Amino acid sequence: MKSFKRTGGENIYPAELEELLVGVPGLAEAVVIGRPDNTWGEVPLVVAVRQAESSTTDEDVLAVFVDRVARFKRPKAVTWVGALPRTAMGKVQKHVLRDDLA
């Protein structure tokens, strides 16, 4: 499993957080990336795509992590996009998201 760079001295594994996002009502798909942070090095950020006509909010998505993962592992924000960038093989290009959102 690939981790972020250390977040406050701790490793965070995006796959662990992404598993919790599966099945969130109104969420078509989502990934977790590391966002640069002056204090912690990197913090988790959810990049998500809403299902058509969904009213899912940031709070709905972030609530999934409460009481399920340690506080330092919880994503700090959600960024909504129309679609996730993918390779020809269908793999999400997280590096493109990191560059676009930097």
C-alpha positions as CSV (number, residue, x, y, z in Angstrom):
1,M,0.0,0.0,0.0
2,K,1.3,3.4,-0.9
3,S,1.2,6.0,1.8
4,F,1.4,9.8,1.8
5,K,4.6,11.3,2.9
6,R,4.6,11.4,6.6
7,T,1.7,13.4,8.1
8,G,3.0,14.8,11.4
9,G,5.3,11.8,11.6
10,E,2.6,9.2,10.8
11,N,1.9,7.3,7.6
12,I,-1.6,7.5,6.1
13,Y,-2.7,5.0,3.5
14,P,-5.2,6.4,1.0
15,A,-6.7,2.9,0.2
16,E,-7.7,2.6,3.9
17,L,-9.7,5.8,3.6
18,E,-11.1,5.2,0.1
19,E,-12.6,1.9,1.3
20,L,-14.7,3.8,3.8
21,L,-16.1,6.0,0.9
22,V,-17.5,3.1,-1.0
23,G,-21.3,3.2,-0.8
24,V,-21.7,6.7,0.5
25,P,-25.1,7.8,-0.8
26,G,-24.8,10.4,-3.6
27,L,-21.1,9.7,-4.3
28,A,-20.3,8.3,-7.7
29,E,-16.6,7.9,-7.0
30,A,-13.8,9.3,-4.8
31,V,-10.1,9.1,-4.1
32,V,-7.9,10.4,-1.3
33,I,-4.8,12.4,-2.1
34,G,-2.3,14.2,0.1
35,R,-2.5,18.0,0.1
36,P,0.5,20.0,1.2
37,D,0.2,21.5,4.7
38,N,2.7,23.8,6.4
39,T,2.2,22.2,9.9
40,W,1.8,18.5,9.1
41,G,3.6,18.1,5.8
42,E,0.6,16.6,4.1
43,V,-3.0,16.1,5.1
44,P,-5.7,13.9,3.4
45,L,-8.1,15.4,0.9
46,V,-11.0,13.7,-0.6
47,V,-11.5,14.4,-4.3
48,A,-15.1,13.3,-5.2
49,V,-17.6,13.1,-8.0
50,R,-21.3,13.4,-7.1
51,Q,-23.9,11.2,-8.7
52,A,-26.3,13.1,-11.0
53,E,-28.7,15.3,-9.1
54,S,-27.2,14.4,-5.7
55,S,-27.2,16.9,-2.9
56,T,-24.4,15.1,-0.9
57,T,-22.4,17.7,1.0
58,D,-18.8,17.9,2.3
59,E,-20.2,17.2,5.8
60,D,-21.9,14.0,4.6
61,V,-18.6,12.7,3.2
62,L,-16.4,13.7,6.2
63,A,-18.9,12.2,8.6
64,V,-18.0,8.7,7.3
65,F,-14.6,8.9,9.0
66,V,-15.8,10.0,12.5
67,D,-15.3,7.2,15.0
68,R,-13.9,4.9,12.3
69,V,-10.3,6.2,11.9
70,A,-7.9,8.1,14.1
71,R,-8.4,11.9,14.1
72,F,-5.0,12.5,12.4
73,K,-6.0,10.2,9.5
74,R,-9.3,12.0,8.8
75,P,-9.5,14.0,5.6
76,K,-9.7,17.7,6.3
77,A,-11.8,18.7,3.2
78,V,-13.6,17.5,0.1
79,T,-13.0,18.9,-3.3
80,W,-15.8,18.2,-5.9
81,V,-14.9,17.6,-9.5
82,G,-16.9,16.6,-12.6
83,A,-14.8,13.6,-13.3
84,L,-11.6,12.0,-12.1
85,P,-8.7,12.0,-14.6
86,R,-7.9,8.5,-15.8
87,T,-5.2,6.7,-17.9
88,A,-6.2,4.7,-21.0
89,M,-6.4,1.6,-18.8
90,G,-8.9,3.4,-16.5
91,K,-6.6,4.0,-13.5
92,V,-7.2,7.3,-11.7
93,Q,-4.2,9.7,-12.2
94,K,-3.7,11.0,-8.7
95,H,-0.6,12.9,-9.7
96,V,-2.7,15.0,-12.1
97,L,-5.2,15.7,-9.3
98,R,-2.3,16.8,-7.0
99,D,-0.9,19.1,-9.6
100,D,-4.3,20.6,-10.6
101,L,-5.2,21.2,-6.9
102,A,-1.8,22.5,-5.8
